[in-house]
């Protein structure tokens, strides 16, 4: 039996008091899919833009995540920019660009049913 995840696959740009990272792999579906893949096969449903690099898709496929439900559309990938504080449980959203996510309607491939 496999696990189906529907959610965001994104870029995160993060600032902390200890360092920063630009346009790293982010999104709830991304983190869930990779973590769950240690316990069960995972199928992902989401949307990415033309700017989403193969390098990040390879992270998913390297963990055996089924990407048939991940659609690539014209436009840019969802991007969140945040700032974490000294207490890393506290963060502020600095910028949010929905991009292709704004028109996302989840579609379940026939093979996922």
N, C-alpha and C positions, 0 to 999 in steps of 0.2 A: 504494500500500500504506500502511496506517496502523499506528500503534503502539498497543497496548493496555496500559494501566497499571491495576493493581489495588493499592490501598493506602489509606493514611489521608488523609482530608481533615479538617482540625482547626483549632482555635484554639490559638495559642501566646501565652503571656504571658512576656515576657523581661525580665530585669534584667541590665544590664552595668555596669561601672564608669563607662560613658560616657552612660548613659541607660536608659530602659525603654519597653516597649510592652505594651499590654494587649489581649488577644483579637484579635491580628492573624492573618491567614491563615497556616496552617501545615499540616503533614502531608507525608509523603513523596510521596504521589500528586499533591498540589497542585504542589509544586515541580518534580517530574519532568514533569508534563503541560505546564506553562507553558514550561519550558525546551525540551522536545522539540518543542513546537508551532512553533518557529522552523525546524525541519528537515523535519517530516512531520506529516500529520494525526494527531491523538491521540484515542483513545476512553478514557474513564475509568470504572472500576468502583469504587464506594465507598459510604459511608453518611454522612449528615449528619442533624442534629437539626432540630427546628422553629425553633431559634434562629439557624440559619445564614442570614446576610443575603444578599439579592439582589445587593448590591454586590460580594460575593466571587464569586458565580456569574457576574456580568458580566465579571469578569477572565478567567475560563475561556472564556466564549463570545466575548469580544472577541479571543481568540487562536484561535478556531475549534475549541476542544476540544468533542468530542461528549459531552454530559452524560446521554445516555439511560440509562447504567448507574449513574448517581449517584442513589441512593435517599434520599428524605427520610422519616424515621420520627419517631413521637412520642418526645419526650424531648430531651435536650440533646446537642450535638455533642461529640465527643472533645476534651479540653482538656489541654494540657501547659503546665506552668509551670516555667521553668528560670532558673538564675542562671549567667551566664558570668563568668569571672575576667579578670584583667588580660591573661592569655594566652587569647585567645578560642577556642583549641582545647580549653580545659578548661571543662567546665560540670557543674553539678549539677542533677538533677531535684528540684524543690521539691515539686511536686504533680503527680499524674496522675489524671485523671478519664476513665475509658473511656466512660462514658455509653452512647450507642447503639452504639458500637463493640463493646461486650461481647457483643452478640448478633448481630453481623454475620456473615452467610454470603454470600460473593460470588455474585452471579447474573449470568450473561452474557446480555444481551439477544439475541434472535434476529438482529437486524441486525448484531451484532458478530461473528457466526460466519462 
